[in-house]
Amino acid sequence: MPKKMKFQEAMNRLDEIVTLLNNNQLELEEAMSLFEEGIKLSNQCDKQLKEFEMKMDELLKVEAQNDSAE
């Protein structure tokens, strides 16, 4: 797996991995490798989503403070 992908790239790759695994035409070793890559990508996406959520919360908090100061 390449270094950290952008969120949409990681989601696209995850979709690709799911499709490949669902085809049931992979060697066991390749399937396990793809499964491992998928888990890593899933964890990366989860982490990015949490970071995005925290950033949005911060922005909304600042906006609310600005509105109440006016």
mmCIF file of the N, C-alpha and C atoms, coordinates in Angstrom:
data_MODEL
# 
_entry.id   MODEL 
# 
loop_
_atom_site.group_PDB 
_atom_site.id 
_atom_site.type_symbol 
_atom_site.label_atom_id 
_atom_site.label_alt_id 
_atom_site.label_comp_id 
_atom_site.label_asym_id 
_atom_site.label_entity_id 
_atom_site.label_seq_id 
_atom_site.pdbx_PDB_ins_code 
_atom_site.Cartn_x 
_atom_site.Cartn_y 
_atom_site.Cartn_z 
_atom_site.occupancy 
_atom_site.B_iso_or_equiv 
_atom_site.pdbx_formal_charge 
_atom_site.auth_seq_id 
_atom_site.auth_comp_id 
_atom_site.auth_asym_id 
_atom_site.auth_atom_id 
_atom_site.pdbx_PDB_model_num 
ATOM 1   N N  . MET A 1 1  ? 0.850   -1.183  0.000  1.00 0.00 ? 1  MET A N  1 
ATOM 2   C CA . MET A 1 1  ? 0.000   0.000   0.000  1.00 0.00 ? 1  MET A CA 1 
ATOM 3   C C  . MET A 1 1  ? 0.886   1.233   0.000  1.00 0.00 ? 1  MET A C  1 
ATOM 4   N N  . PRO A 1 2  ? 0.577   2.204   -0.847 1.00 0.00 ? 2  PRO A N  1 
ATOM 5   C CA . PRO A 1 2  ? 1.378   3.433   -0.874 1.00 0.00 ? 2  PRO A CA 1 
ATOM 6   C C  . PRO A 1 2  ? 1.209   4.232   0.409  1.00 0.00 ? 2  PRO A C  1 
ATOM 7   N N  . LYS A 1 3  ? 2.004   5.310   0.505  1.00 0.00 ? 3  LYS A N  1 
ATOM 8   C CA . LYS A 1 3  ? 1.872   6.159   1.691  1.00 0.00 ? 3  LYS A CA 1 
ATOM 9   C C  . LYS A 1 3  ? 0.447   6.691   1.796  1.00 0.00 ? 3  LYS A C  1 
ATOM 10  N N  . LYS A 1 4  ? 0.179   7.440   2.837  1.00 0.00 ? 4  LYS A N  1 
ATOM 11  C CA . LYS A 1 4  ? -1.174  7.897   3.146  1.00 0.00 ? 4  LYS A CA 1 
ATOM 12  C C  . LYS A 1 4  ? -1.857  8.521   1.926  1.00 0.00 ? 4  LYS A C  1 
ATOM 13  N N  . MET A 1 5  ? -3.000  7.968   1.594  1.00 0.00 ? 5  MET A N  1 
ATOM 14  C CA . MET A 1 5  ? -3.794  8.454   0.463  1.00 0.00 ? 5  MET A CA 1 
ATOM 15  C C  . MET A 1 5  ? -4.763  9.518   0.945  1.00 0.00 ? 5  MET A C  1 
ATOM 16  N N  . LYS A 1 6  ? -5.246  10.297  -0.006 1.00 0.00 ? 6  LYS A N  1 
ATOM 17  C CA . LYS A 1 6  ? -6.355  11.193  0.296  1.00 0.00 ? 6  LYS A CA 1 
ATOM 18  C C  . LYS A 1 6  ? -7.572  10.328  0.590  1.00 0.00 ? 6  LYS A C  1 
ATOM 19  N N  . PHE A 1 7  ? -8.521  10.901  1.321  1.00 0.00 ? 7  PHE A N  1 
ATOM 20  C CA . PHE A 1 7  ? -9.690  10.143  1.763  1.00 0.00 ? 7  PHE A CA 1 
ATOM 21  C C  . PHE A 1 7  ? -10.407 9.462   0.598  1.00 0.00 ? 7  PHE A C  1 
ATOM 22  N N  . GLN A 1 8  ? -10.716 10.208  -0.453 1.00 0.00 ? 8  GLN A N  1 
ATOM 23  C CA . GLN A 1 8  ? -11.478 9.630   -1.564 1.00 0.00 ? 8  GLN A CA 1 
ATOM 24  C C  . GLN A 1 8  ? -10.684 8.549   -2.286 1.00 0.00 ? 8  GLN A C  1 
ATOM 25  N N  . GLU A 1 9  ? -9.374  8.738   -2.410 1.00 0.00 ? 9  GLU A N  1 
ATOM 26  C CA . GLU A 1 9  ? -8.534  7.701   -3.025 1.00 0.00 ? 9  GLU A CA 1 
ATOM 27  C C  . GLU A 1 9  ? -8.585  6.414   -2.204 1.00 0.00 ? 9  GLU A C  1 
ATOM 28  N N  . ALA A 1 10 ? -8.502  6.561   -0.888 1.00 0.00 ? 10 ALA A N  1 
ATOM 29  C CA . ALA A 1 10 ? -8.545  5.392   -0.008 1.00 0.00 ? 10 ALA A CA 1 
ATOM 30  C C  . ALA A 1 10 ? -9.900  4.696   -0.101 1.00 0.00 ? 10 ALA A C  1 
ATOM 31  N N  . MET A 1 11 ? -10.977 5.468   -0.146 1.00 0.00 ? 11 MET A N  1 
ATOM 32  C CA . MET A 1 11 ? -12.311 4.874   -0.266 1.00 0.00 ? 11 MET A CA 1 
ATOM 33  C C  . MET A 1 11 ? -12.470 4.144   -1.602 1.00 0.00 ? 11 MET A C  1 
ATOM 34  N N  . ASN A 1 12 ? -11.946 4.741   -2.671 1.00 0.00 ? 12 ASN A N  1 
ATOM 35  C CA . ASN A 1 12 ? -12.011 4.090   -3.983 1.00 0.00 ? 12 ASN A CA 1 
ATOM 36  C C  . ASN A 1 12 ? -11.242 2.772   -3.970 1.00 0.00 ? 12 ASN A C  1 
ATOM 37  N N  . ARG A 1 13 ? -10.063 2.785   -3.351 1.00 0.00 ? 13 ARG A N  1 
ATOM 38  C CA . ARG A 1 13 ? -9.255  1.562   -3.266 1.00 0.00 ? 13 ARG A CA 1 
ATOM 39  C C  . ARG A 1 13 ? -9.975  0.520   -2.408 1.00 0.00 ? 13 ARG A C  1 
ATOM 40  N N  . LEU A 1 14 ? -10.596 0.948   -1.332 1.00 0.00 ? 14 LEU A N  1 
ATOM 41  C CA . LEU A 1 14 ? -11.361 0.014   -0.494 1.00 0.00 ? 14 LEU A CA 1 
ATOM 42  C C  . LEU A 1 14 ? -12.482 -0.640  -1.303 1.00 0.00 ? 14 LEU A C  1 
ATOM 43  N N  . ASP A 1 15 ? -13.171 0.146   -2.095 1.00 0.00 ? 15 ASP A N  1 
ATOM 44  C CA . ASP A 1 15 ? -14.246 -0.377  -2.939 1.00 0.00 ? 15 ASP A CA 1 
ATOM 45  C C  . ASP A 1 15 ? -13.688 -1.409  -3.922 1.00 0.00 ? 15 ASP A C  1 
ATOM 46  N N  . GLU A 1 16 ? -12.528 -1.100  -4.482 1.00 0.00 ? 16 GLU A N  1 
ATOM 47  C CA . GLU A 1 16 ? -11.862 -2.008  -5.418 1.00 0.00 ? 16 GLU A CA 1 
ATOM 48  C C  . GLU A 1 16 ? -11.501 -3.327  -4.711 1.00 0.00 ? 16 GLU A C  1 
ATOM 49  N N  . ILE A 1 17 ? -10.973 -3.222  -3.503 1.00 0.00 ? 17 ILE A N  1 
ATOM 50  C CA . ILE A 1 17 ? -10.586 -4.409  -2.737 1.00 0.00 ? 17 ILE A CA 1 
ATOM 51  C C  . ILE A 1 17 ? -11.805 -5.268  -2.428 1.00 0.00 ? 17 ILE A C  1 
ATOM 52  N N  . VAL A 1 18 ? -12.897 -4.639  -2.015 1.00 0.00 ? 18 VAL A N  1 
ATOM 53  C CA . VAL A 1 18 ? -14.126 -5.385  -1.711 1.00 0.00 ? 18 VAL A CA 1 
ATOM 54  C C  . VAL A 1 18 ? -14.602 -6.134  -2.949 1.00 0.00 ? 18 VAL A C  1 
ATOM 55  N N  . THR A 1 19 ? -14.575 -5.483  -4.094 1.00 0.00 ? 19 THR A N  1 
ATOM 56  C CA . THR A 1 19 ? -14.990 -6.127  -5.341 1.00 0.00 ? 19 THR A CA 1 
ATOM 57  C C  . THR A 1 19 ? -14.108 -7.330  -5.647 1.00 0.00 ? 19 THR A C  1 
ATOM 58  N N  . LEU A 1 20 ? -12.795 -7.150  -5.511 1.00 0.00 ? 20 LEU A N  1 
ATOM 59  C CA . LEU A 1 20 ? -11.865 -8.252  -5.776 1.00 0.00 ? 20 LEU A CA 1 
ATOM 60  C C  . LEU A 1 20 ? -12.094 -9.421  -4.820 1.00 0.00 ? 20 LEU A C  1 
ATOM 61  N N  . LEU A 1 21 ? -12.283 -9.117  -3.550 1.00 0.00 ? 21 LEU A N  1 
ATOM 62  C CA . LEU A 1 21 ? -12.494 -10.179 -2.564 1.00 0.00 ? 21 LEU A CA 1 
ATOM 63  C C  . LEU A 1 21 ? -13.830 -10.893 -2.779 1.00 0.00 ? 21 LEU A C  1 
ATOM 64  N N  . ASN A 1 22 ? -14.831 -10.176 -3.239 1.00 0.00 ? 22 ASN A N  1 
ATOM 65  C CA . ASN A 1 22 ? -16.145 -10.782 -3.478 1.00 0.00 ? 22 ASN A CA 1 
ATOM 66  C C  . ASN A 1 22 ? -16.166 -11.697 -4.693 1.00 0.00 ? 22 ASN A C  1 
ATOM 67  N N  . ASN A 1 23 ? -15.189 -11.550 -5.586 1.00 0.00 ? 23 ASN A N  1 
ATOM 68  C CA . ASN A 1 23 ? -15.146 -12.377 -6.794 1.00 0.00 ? 23 ASN A CA 1 
ATOM 69  C C  . ASN A 1 23 ? -14.748 -13.820 -6.510 1.00 0.00 ? 23 ASN A C  1 
ATOM 70  N N  . ASN A 1 24 ? -14.134 -14.079 -5.352 1.00 0.00 ? 24 ASN A N  1 
ATOM 71  C CA . ASN A 1 24 ? -13.721 -15.436 -4.958 1.00 0.00 ? 24 ASN A CA 1 
ATOM 72  C C  . ASN A 1 24 ? -12.820 -16.112 -5.987 1.00 0.00 ? 24 ASN A C  1 
ATOM 73  N N  . GLN A 1 25 ? -12.018 -15.341 -6.709 1.00 0.00 ? 25 GLN A N  1 
ATOM 74  C CA . GLN A 1 25 ? -11.133 -15.931 -7.703 1.00 0.00 ? 25 GLN A CA 1 
ATOM 75  C C  . GLN A 1 25 ? -9.670  -15.630 -7.402 1.00 0.00 ? 25 GLN A C  1 
ATOM 76  N N  . LEU A 1 26 ? -9.381  -15.296 -6.156 1.00 0.00 ? 26 LEU A N  1 
ATOM 77  C CA . LEU A 1 26 ? -8.019  -14.957 -5.769 1.00 0.00 ? 26 LEU A CA 1 
ATOM 78  C C  . LEU A 1 26 ? -7.371  -16.121 -5.041 1.00 0.00 ? 26 LEU A C  1 
ATOM 79  N N  . GLU A 1 27 ? -6.058  -16.202 -5.170 1.00 0.00 ? 27 GLU A N  1 
ATOM 80  C CA . GLU A 1 27 ? -5.298  -17.133 -4.341 1.00 0.00 ? 27 GLU A CA 1 
ATOM 81  C C  . GLU A 1 27 ? -5.432  -16.675 -2.896 1.00 0.00 ? 27 GLU A C  1 
ATOM 82  N N  . LEU A 1 28 ? -5.342  -17.599 -1.981 1.00 0.00 ? 28 LEU A N  1 
ATOM 83  C CA . LEU A 1 28 ? -5.503  -17.278 -0.567 1.00 0.00 ? 28 LEU A CA 1 
ATOM 84  C C  . LEU A 1 28 ? -4.518  -16.199 -0.120 1.00 0.00 ? 28 LEU A C  1 
ATOM 85  N N  . GLU A 1 29 ? -3.268  -16.305 -0.550 1.00 0.00 ? 29 GLU A N  1 
ATOM 86  C CA . GLU A 1 29 ? -2.249  -15.337 -0.150 1.00 0.00 ? 29 GLU A CA 1 
ATOM 87  C C  . GLU A 1 29 ? -2.596  -13.931 -0.638 1.00 0.00 ? 29 GLU A C  1 
ATOM 88  N N  . GLU A 1 30 ? -3.065  -13.843 -1.888 1.00 0.00 ? 30 GLU A N  1 
ATOM 89  C CA . GLU A 1 30 ? -3.440  -12.542 -2.441 1.00 0.00 ? 30 GLU A CA 1 
ATOM 90  C C  . GLU A 1 30 ? -4.665  -11.985 -1.717 1.00 0.00 ? 30 GLU A C  1 
ATOM 91  N N  . ALA A 1 31 ? -5.616  -12.845 -1.418 1.00 0.00 ? 31 ALA A N  1 
ATOM 92  C CA . ALA A 1 31 ? -6.813  -12.413 -0.694 1.00 0.00 ? 31 ALA A CA 1 
ATOM 93  C C  . ALA A 1 31 ? -6.437  -11.887 0.688  1.00 0.00 ? 31 ALA A C  1 
ATOM 94  N N  . MET A 1 32 ? -5.546  -12.575 1.377  1.00 0.00 ? 32 MET A N  1 
ATOM 95  C CA . MET A 1 32 ? -5.115  -12.128 2.708  1.00 0.00 ? 32 MET A CA 1 
ATOM 96  C C  . MET A 1 32 ? -4.380  -10.795 2.622  1.00 0.00 ? 32 MET A C  1 
ATOM 97  N N  . SER A 1 33 ? -3.559  -10.632 1.601  1.00 0.00 ? 33 SER A N  1 
ATOM 98  C CA . SER A 1 33 ? -2.833  -9.377  1.407  1.00 0.00 ? 33 SER A CA 1 
ATOM 99  C C  . SER A 1 33 ? -3.804  -8.226  1.157  1.00 0.00 ? 33 SER A C  1 
ATOM 100 N N  . LEU A 1 34 ? -4.799  -8.464  0.320  1.00 0.00 ? 34 LEU A N  1 
ATOM 101 C CA . LEU A 1 34 ? -5.807  -7.441  0.046  1.00 0.00 ? 34 LEU A CA 1 
ATOM 102 C C  . LEU A 1 34 ? -6.639  -7.141  1.286  1.00 0.00 ? 34 LEU A C  1 
ATOM 103 N N  . PHE A 1 35 ? -6.965  -8.183  2.042  1.00 0.00 ? 35 PHE A N  1 
ATOM 104 C CA . PHE A 1 35 ? -7.733  -7.992  3.271  1.00 0.00 ? 35 PHE A CA 1 
ATOM 105 C C  . PHE A 1 35 ? -6.955  -7.116  4.246  1.00 0.00 ? 35 PHE A C  1 
ATOM 106 N N  . GLU A 1 36 ? -5.663  -7.395  4.385  1.00 0.00 ? 36 GLU A N  1 
ATOM 107 C CA . GLU A 1 36 ? -4.810  -6.598  5.276  1.00 0.00 ? 36 GLU A CA 1 
ATOM 108 C C  . GLU A 1 36 ? -4.745  -5.144  4.804  1.00 0.00 ? 36 GLU A C  1 
ATOM 109 N N  . GLU A 1 37 ? -4.585  -4.947  3.496  1.00 0.00 ? 37 GLU A N  1 
ATOM 110 C CA . GLU A 1 37 ? -4.567  -3.590  2.945  1.00 0.00 ? 37 GLU A CA 1 
ATOM 111 C C  . GLU A 1 37 ? -5.893  -2.891  3.225  1.00 0.00 ? 37 GLU A C  1 
ATOM 112 N N  . GLY A 1 38 ? -6.984  -3.618  3.064  1.00 0.00 ? 38 GLY A N  1 
ATOM 113 C CA . GLY A 1 38 ? -8.303  -3.048  3.317  1.00 0.00 ? 38 GLY A CA 1 
ATOM 114 C C  . GLY A 1 38 ? -8.484  -2.615  4.763  1.00 0.00 ? 38 GLY A C  1 
ATOM 115 N N  . ILE A 1 39 ? -7.998  -3.419  5.692  1.00 0.00 ? 39 ILE A N  1 
ATOM 116 C CA . ILE A 1 39 ? -8.090  -3.064  7.114  1.00 0.00 ? 39 ILE A CA 1 
ATOM 117 C C  . ILE A 1 39 ? -7.303  -1.787  7.382  1.00 0.00 ? 39 ILE A C  1 
ATOM 118 N N  . LYS A 1 40 ? -6.099  -1.699  6.824  1.00 0.00 ? 40 LYS A N  1 
ATOM 119 C CA . LYS A 1 40 ? -5.273  -0.500  7.018  1.00 0.00 ? 40 LYS A CA 1 
ATOM 120 C C  . LYS A 1 40 ? -5.955  0.732   6.433  1.00 0.00 ? 40 LYS A C  1 
ATOM 121 N N  . LEU A 1 41 ? -6.518  0.582   5.241  1.00 0.00 ? 41 LEU A N  1 
ATOM 122 C CA . LEU A 1 41 ? -7.215  1.705   4.612  1.00 0.00 ? 41 LEU A CA 1 
ATOM 123 C C  . LEU A 1 41 ? -8.451  2.105   5.408  1.00 0.00 ? 41 LEU A C  1 
ATOM 124 N N  . SER A 1 42 ? -9.168  1.123   5.906  1.00 0.00 ? 42 SER A N  1 
ATOM 125 C CA . SER A 1 42 ? -10.351 1.402   6.718  1.00 0.00 ? 42 SER A CA 1 
ATOM 126 C C  . SER A 1 42 ? -9.969  2.184   7.974  1.00 0.00 ? 42 SER A C  1 
ATOM 127 N N  . ASN A 1 43 ? -8.903  1.771   8.622  1.00 0.00 ? 43 ASN A N  1 
ATOM 128 C CA . ASN A 1 43 ? -8.430  2.484   9.814  1.00 0.00 ? 43 ASN A CA 1 
ATOM 129 C C  . ASN A 1 43 ? -7.988  3.901   9.473  1.00 0.00 ? 43 ASN A C  1 
ATOM 130 N N  . GLN A 1 44 ? -7.311  4.048   8.325  1.00 0.00 ? 44 GLN A N  1 
ATOM 131 C CA . GLN A 1 44 ? -6.868  5.372   7.879  1.00 0.00 ? 44 GLN A CA 1 
ATOM 132 C C  . GLN A 1 44 ? -8.071  6.274   7.628  1.00 0.00 ? 44 GLN A C  1 
ATOM 133 N N  . CYS A 1 45 ? -9.082  5.757   6.937  1.00 0.00 ? 45 CYS A N  1 
ATOM 134 C CA . CYS A 1 45 ? -10.284 6.549   6.646  1.00 0.00 ? 45 CYS A CA 1 
ATOM 135 C C  . CYS A 1 45 ? -11.007 6.932   7.932  1.00 0.00 ? 45 CYS A C  1 
ATOM 136 N N  . ASP A 1 46 ? -11.091 6.003   8.866  1.00 0.00 ? 46 ASP A N  1 
ATOM 137 C CA . ASP A 1 46 ? -11.735 6.282   10.145 1.00 0.00 ? 46 ASP A CA 1 
ATOM 138 C C  . ASP A 1 46 ? -11.000 7.404   10.873 1.00 0.00 ? 46 ASP A C  1 
ATOM 139 N N  . LYS A 1 47 ? -9.686  7.330   10.881 1.00 0.00 ? 47 LYS A N  1 
ATOM 140 C CA . LYS A 1 47 ? -8.879  8.367   11.539 1.00 0.00 ? 47 LYS A CA 1 
ATOM 141 C C  . LYS A 1 47 ? -9.087  9.722   10.858 1.00 0.00 ? 47 LYS A C  1 
ATOM 142 N N  . GLN A 1 48 ? -9.081  9.721   9.513  1.00 0.00 ? 48 GLN A N  1 
ATOM 143 C CA . GLN A 1 48 ? -9.282  10.972  8.784  1.00 0.00 ? 48 GLN A CA 1 
ATOM 144 C C  . GLN A 1 48 ? -10.669 11.549  9.062  1.00 0.00 ? 48 GLN A C  1 
ATOM 145 N N  . LEU A 1 49 ? -11.690 10.705  9.101  1.00 0.00 ? 49 LEU A N  1 
ATOM 146 C CA . LEU A 1 49 ? -13.042 11.188  9.387  1.00 0.00 ? 49 LEU A CA 1 
ATOM 147 C C  . LEU A 1 49 ? -13.114 11.823  10.766 1.00 0.00 ? 49 LEU A C  1 
ATOM 148 N N  . LYS A 1 50 ? -12.473 11.209  11.737 1.00 0.00 ? 50 LYS A N  1 
ATOM 149 C CA . LYS A 1 50 ? -12.455 11.775  13.089 1.00 0.00 ? 50 LYS A CA 1 
ATOM 150 C C  . LYS A 1 50 ? -11.735 13.118  13.110 1.00 0.00 ? 50 LYS A C  1 
ATOM 151 N N  . GLU A 1 51 ? -10.635 13.222  12.346 1.00 0.00 ? 51 GLU A N  1 
ATOM 152 C CA . GLU A 1 51 ? -9.913  14.494  12.258 1.00 0.00 ? 51 GLU A CA 1 
ATOM 153 C C  . GLU A 1 51 ? -10.778 15.562  11.592 1.00 0.00 ? 51 GLU A C  1 
ATOM 154 N N  . PHE A 1 52 ? -11.484 15.184  10.519 1.00 0.00 ? 52 PHE A N  1 
ATOM 155 C CA . PHE A 1 52 ? -12.371 16.128  9.838  1.00 0.00 ? 52 PHE A CA 1 
ATOM 156 C C  . PHE A 1 52 ? -13.475 16.594  10.782 1.00 0.00 ? 52 PHE A C  1 
ATOM 157 N N  . GLU A 1 53 ? -14.034 15.655  11.539 1.00 0.00 ? 53 GLU A N  1 
ATOM 158 C CA . GLU A 1 53 ? -15.109 15.980  12.473 1.00 0.00 ? 53 GLU A CA 1 
ATOM 159 C C  . GLU A 1 53 ? -14.618 16.948  13.551 1.00 0.00 ? 53 GLU A C  1 
ATOM 160 N N  . MET A 1 54 ? -13.425 16.703  14.077 1.00 0.00 ? 54 MET A N  1 
ATOM 161 C CA . MET A 1 54 ? -12.862 17.601  15.091 1.00 0.00 ? 54 MET A CA 1 
ATOM 162 C C  . MET A 1 54 ? -12.646 18.993  14.514 1.00 0.00 ? 54 MET A C  1 
ATOM 163 N N  . LYS A 1 55 ? -12.148 19.059  13.285 1.00 0.00 ? 55 LYS A N  1 
ATOM 164 C CA . LYS A 1 55 ? -11.910 20.341  12.621 1.00 0.00 ? 55 LYS A CA 1 
ATOM 165 C C  . LYS A 1 55 ? -13.232 21.081  12.418 1.00 0.00 ? 55 LYS A C  1 
ATOM 166 N N  . MET A 1 56 ? -14.261 20.359  11.981 1.00 0.00 ? 56 MET A N  1 
ATOM 167 C CA . MET A 1 56 ? -15.570 20.983  11.783 1.00 0.00 ? 56 MET A CA 1 
ATOM 168 C C  . MET A 1 56 ? -16.127 21.504  13.101 1.00 0.00 ? 56 MET A C  1 
ATOM 169 N N  . ASP A 1 57 ? -15.983 20.711  14.165 1.00 0.00 ? 57 ASP A N  1 
ATOM 170 C CA . ASP A 1 57 ? -16.447 21.148  15.485 1.00 0.00 ? 57 ASP A CA 1 
ATOM 171 C C  . ASP A 1 57 ? -15.742 22.427  15.917 1.00 0.00 ? 57 ASP A C  1 
ATOM 172 N N  . GLU A 1 58 ? -14.425 22.491  15.680 1.00 0.00 ? 58 GLU A N  1 
ATOM 173 C CA . GLU A 1 58 ? -13.659 23.692  16.030 1.00 0.00 ? 58 GLU A CA 1 
ATOM 174 C C  . GLU A 1 58 ? -14.156 24.903  15.250 1.00 0.00 ? 58 GLU A C  1 
ATOM 175 N N  . LEU A 1 59 ? -14.370 24.713  13.945 1.00 0.00 ? 59 LEU A N  1 
ATOM 176 C CA . LEU A 1 59 ? -14.838 25.816  13.105 1.00 0.00 ? 59 LEU A CA 1 
ATOM 177 C C  . LEU A 1 59 ? -16.222 26.291  13.536 1.00 0.00 ? 59 LEU A C  1 
ATOM 178 N N  . LEU A 1 60 ? -17.105 25.359  13.841 1.00 0.00 ? 60 LEU A N  1 
ATOM 179 C CA . LEU A 1 60 ? -18.451 25.731  14.283 1.00 0.00 ? 60 LEU A CA 1 
ATOM 180 C C  . LEU A 1 60 ? -18.414 26.442  15.627 1.00 0.00 ? 60 LEU A C  1 
ATOM 181 N N  . LYS A 1 61 ? -17.524 26.017  16.493 1.00 0.00 ? 61 LYS A N  1 
ATOM 182 C CA . LYS A 1 61 ? -17.377 26.649  17.803 1.00 0.00 ? 61 LYS A CA 1 
ATOM 183 C C  . LYS A 1 61 ? -16.895 28.091  17.644 1.00 0.00 ? 61 LYS A C  1 
ATOM 184 N N  . VAL A 1 62 ? -15.909 28.307  16.787 1.00 0.00 ? 62 VAL A N  1 
ATOM 185 C CA . VAL A 1 62 ? -15.398 29.654  16.530 1.00 0.00 ? 62 VAL A CA 1 
ATOM 186 C C  . VAL A 1 62 ? -16.493 30.517  15.920 1.00 0.00 ? 62 VAL A C  1 
ATOM 187 N N  . GLU A 1 63 ? -17.238 29.958  14.981 1.00 0.00 ? 63 GLU A N  1 
ATOM 188 C CA . GLU A 1 63 ? -18.325 30.702  14.332 1.00 0.00 ? 63 GLU A CA 1 
ATOM 189 C C  . GLU A 1 63 ? -19.392 31.090  15.349 1.00 0.00 ? 63 GLU A C  1 
ATOM 190 N N  . ALA A 1 64 ? -19.732 30.168  16.239 1.00 0.00 ? 64 ALA A N  1 
ATOM 191 C CA . ALA A 1 64 ? -20.732 30.457  17.271 1.00 0.00 ? 64 ALA A CA 1 
ATOM 192 C C  . ALA A 1 64 ? -20.241 31.557  18.209 1.00 0.00 ? 64 ALA A C  1 
ATOM 193 N N  . GLN A 1 65 ? -18.963 31.532  18.546 1.00 0.00 ? 65 GLN A N  1 
ATOM 194 C CA . GLN A 1 65 ? -18.395 32.573  19.404 1.00 0.00 ? 65 GLN A CA 1 
ATOM 195 C C  . GLN A 1 65 ? -18.422 33.922  18.697 1.00 0.00 ? 65 GLN A C  1 
ATOM 196 N N  . ASN A 1 66 ? -18.119 33.921  17.402 1.00 0.00 ? 66 ASN A N  1 
ATOM 197 C CA . ASN A 1 66 ? -18.151 35.161  16.626 1.00 0.00 ? 66 ASN A CA 1 
ATOM 198 C C  . ASN A 1 66 ? -19.571 35.718  16.543 1.00 0.00 ? 66 ASN A C  1 
ATOM 199 N N  . ASP A 1 67 ? -20.546 34.837  16.359 1.00 0.00 ? 67 ASP A N  1 
ATOM 200 C CA . ASP A 1 67 ? -21.942 35.275  16.282 1.00 0.00 ? 67 ASP A CA 1 
ATOM 201 C C  . ASP A 1 67 ? -22.419 35.856  17.606 1.00 0.00 ? 67 ASP A C  1 
ATOM 202 N N  . SER A 1 68 ? -22.015 35.248  18.708 1.00 0.00 ? 68 SER A N  1 
ATOM 203 C CA . SER A 1 68 ? -22.463 35.740  20.013 1.00 0.00 ? 68 SER A CA 1 
ATOM 204 C C  . SER A 1 68 ? -21.751 37.033  20.406 1.00 0.00 ? 68 SER A C  1 
ATOM 205 N N  . ALA A 1 69 ? -20.597 37.296  19.813 1.00 0.00 ? 69 ALA A N  1 
ATOM 206 C CA . ALA A 1 69 ? -19.850 38.519  20.124 1.00 0.00 ? 69 ALA A CA 1 
ATOM 207 C C  . ALA A 1 69 ? -20.417 39.720  19.365 1.00 0.00 ? 69 ALA A C  1 
ATOM 208 N N  . GLU A 1 70 ? -21.195 39.458  18.338 1.00 0.00 ? 70 GLU A N  1 
ATOM 209 C CA . GLU A 1 70 ? -21.721 40.561  17.512 1.00 0.00 ? 70 GLU A CA 1 
ATOM 210 C C  . GLU A 1 70 ? -22.938 41.194  18.092 1.00 0.00 ? 70 GLU A C  1 
# 
